[in-house]
Amino acid sequence: MLPKFSYARATSIDNALAILNDRPALILAGGTDLLGCLRDGIYSADNVVSLSAVEELRGIRIAADGGVRIGALTSIADIADNDSINQRYEALAQAASVVASPQLRNQGTLGGNLCQKPRCWYYRGDFDCLRKGGEKCFAYEGENQYHCIVGGDSCYIVHPSDTAPALAALGAVCRASAPGRSRSIAIEKLHMPPSEDPRSETVLDPDEILTEVVLPPPAPGLRSSYRKVRTRGAWDFALAGVALAIVFDGDTVRSARIFLSGAAPVPWRSTAAEEAITGTTLDAATIAKAAAAAVEGAEPLAKNGYKLPLFEGLVTEQLEAIRK
Ligand SMILES: Cc1cc2nc3c(=O)[nH]c(=O)nc-3n(C[C@H](O)[C@H](O)[C@H](O)COP(=O)(O)OP(=O)(O)OC[C@H]3O[C@@H](n4cnc5c(N)ncnc54)[C@H](O)[C@@H]3O)c2cc1C
């Protein structure tokens, strides 16, 4: 059962910010993650402010510079189905189309997808783990087959969002507003590494609302993709995923951004793999080098060593597919 909390339905961004200025509150968007967490007692709230009536937060618009602005309340389904995004930012369209199930994509929003809580079974279960304020991460010595292989530090979750690695690869930036201030944050800097704070998922302040995500205009020659492997052929989170955004000059890679999902507590940038392919024509030897580089420095836990060949295979497949 849901615990008791006060509820306000904001009518505009300014109204939501005024409510947050008045009292600390959790932000409710589509509710597909937040309400389950409250019901299961993973955390609690005295106040909840819903954004669902804030129409200015919804929609996908072409920006004056040729980029795209996506309101934080835009549904994942609308992003997956949008023609501009499908034609110009394939990685994002592909990522959005493999988020959860059709019902969840209709209800879940981009802002909520980027800010959702991790799916670790210790965090979601009846364990007083470090992320919930306890002393330790139970996954480190426990059932860690779905946990991270890099960047773990004190907490070994994997970041759950599929859209985040795609947006990070595409160089997207988000806008965040709080009472009296607003700022831009690169998506690749939005998520909090456990080494800095194992109890927060994002760098957003408690009174900040993510209002929109801005994609830069696609560079000439940009090709991008996102693919994830999951334990089954139905909806599921990424065991391993790869987002590529590569700018080609003819057959040659002019620049590359590569982010892994299912690897780390945040979308994980592999600069080693990027360096391995930059300036090349993506021949087989280069792809093999990049695949090995993508897992360079990874330190699997006792039960997730299988992720190393999984990532290598996925990077190989995705690079072979994108060069054609
Ligand atoms: C069964 C299941 C399977 C799923 N599978 C996948 C999957 O495969 N891939 C994937 O990426 N996701 C998956 N998800 C997660 C799903 O995509 C998210 O639940 C959804 O995107 C969250 O959106 P929401 O609008 O419902 O967020 P809410 O539940 O409303 O909010 C989620 C969190 O984000 C915060 N928040 C929401 N909007 C904002 C904002 N504008 N500014 C600041 N904070 C905000 C909330 O306070 C809350 O902490 C799955 C979820 C479920 C329940």
The ligand as an ORCA input file, in Angstrom:
! r2SCAN-3c Opt
* xyz 0 1
  C       8.888     -3.411    -15.236
  C       9.790     -2.291    -15.647
  C      10.729     -2.488    -16.650
  C      11.557     -1.455    -17.066
  N      12.504     -1.665    -18.042
  C      13.302     -0.637    -18.439
  C      14.275     -0.811    -19.454
  O      14.423     -1.877    -20.033
  N      15.052      0.255    -19.781
  C      14.942      1.469    -19.178
  O      15.651      2.392    -19.529
  N      14.024      1.645    -18.209
  C      13.214      0.636    -17.846
  N      12.278      0.824    -16.875
  C      12.230      2.095    -16.228
  C      11.182      2.949    -16.862
  O      11.606      3.340    -18.115
  C      11.072      4.085    -15.937
  O      10.275      3.588    -14.877
  C      10.439      5.295    -16.523
  O      11.127      5.792    -17.638
  C      10.406      6.351    -15.469
  O       9.628      7.380    -15.983
  P       8.444      7.980    -15.137
  O       8.032      9.185    -15.876
  O       7.405      6.966    -14.857
  O       9.234      8.383    -13.810
  P       8.716      8.508    -12.325
  O       8.450      7.172    -11.752
  O       7.643      9.513    -12.212
  O      10.040      9.107    -11.664
  C      11.237      8.334    -11.607
  C      12.294      9.126    -10.837
  O      12.680     10.265    -11.592
  C      12.412     11.476    -10.865
  N      11.943     12.426    -11.866
  C      10.976     12.207    -12.797
  N      10.872     13.259    -13.614
  C      11.787     14.162    -13.193
  C      12.159     15.459    -13.633
  N      11.566     16.037    -14.702
  N      13.129     16.124    -12.961
  C      13.743     15.546    -11.896
  N      13.437     14.306    -11.429
  C      12.469     13.627    -12.072
  C      11.374     11.106     -9.823
  O      11.397     11.950     -8.707
  C      11.778      9.676     -9.507
  O      12.867      9.659     -8.609
  C      11.432     -0.192    -16.457
  C      10.471      0.028    -15.452
  C       9.665     -1.005    -15.050
  C       8.656     -0.739    -13.968
*
